[in-house]
Amino acid sequence: MAYNFDKYNSTYASTLNTSYDYTSVMHYESDAFSVNGSSTIETILGNFSIGQRDNMSNTDIYEVRLFYNCSSTGAVTLSPTTSSTTGLHHFILLLIVI
């Protein structure tokens, strides 16, 4: 699973000119892919809590809107749901345009 930590240049990946988002729903947790529970990812600057699967961060929402050229400024409601067959968490994003 070493490929999970491959680095990509701006030809393949873009931050859409946003700052690094430690709280992104897309960020691996600090012990991702660990076989013994030890950290596999450590932050360089400070002791940040990284990765979570509860809600999209403000930056996640902003980046989705940028990527899809959405100018909406409406309210965002995130509802975590659990699949009864897989137990995996899924997120329903409802954009209410004001």
Protein Blocks (a to p, Z undefined) as FASTA:
>chain_A
ZZmmcccdfklpcehhpacdfkbckbccfkgoianlpafbdcfeojadehifkbccfklm
mmmmmmnopabfbdcdddddddfklopacdddddddZZ
